[in-house]
Amino acid sequence: MTTFAPDSLALNRKLPLWYQVSQSLRASILGRRPDDPLRLPTEDALAAHYGVSVLTMRQALKELEEEGLISRHRRRGTFIEPSARRGSPVRLLGSVDTIVAQQSGERTTVLGHGPVPVPGELAEHFPGVAEVTAFRRLRRDGETDEPVNWAENWVHPDLAGRIDLGDLTRWPMTKVLRDALGVRISRITDTVEARLADPETARLLQVPLLSPILHYTGVTYDGSGRVVDVARIHYRGDRFSFTVTVEAH
């Protein structure tokens, strides 16, 4: 039987290994495609994949089992629960200018950029594309200099080479694509979720590990319906609020 293939992970030896493995596997499970197998590899295979002991792997799997993401069956193996899916997102309608305004206002530093293979969980957005360009930025409050969010963008290779990094220190990616590159943006699909800060987010945002954050995902489409950018923005929970106004007619 074909088994599910989790993403790889660079381990930080200063943090509990079981926690890092459980969070990586959790992200792989929640980000899987509908046609991915439900059966996980064996404990030994998973331990070898992540470079940890079988004991560490068992502790990570126990965490996921208690969360209801997997079920373990003697002699049959470990399986992803079919119901282990992200909750249905709230969908909002608004203008691109609203999105640009939401992302503006902070002092931005480009942390890095470069070509990367399309992440498995984003493959559905970039069909037929083997490589995209990843941009990483940290935004700080202009007055206090405190970090407020950090952003990851995966941009279609047809556009990424034309992006001026200087523009990214002044504008959100949406504005760069629309105003600097002339992309006709037809729509952006936004999802906002509550999560716990992973090690990288805790370090960049200067918050305790596992503290609450808001996780924003934005998928940007051009006029032809092609995805040109997928953004993930990690907001400090104490510095960001999400307000929705619904007009009743």
Secondary structure, DSSP 8 states (H G I E B T S, - for coil): ------------TTS-HHHHHHHHHHHHHHT--TTS-SB---HHHHHHHHT--HHHHHHHHHHHHHHTSEEEETTTEEEE-TT------------HHHHHHHH-SSEEEEEEEEEEE--GGGGGGSTT--EEEEEEEEEE-TTT--EEEEEEEEE-HHHHTT--HHHHTTS-HHHIIIIIS---EEEEEEEEEEEE--HHHHHHHT--TT-EEEEEEEEEEETTS-EEEEEEEEEETTS----------
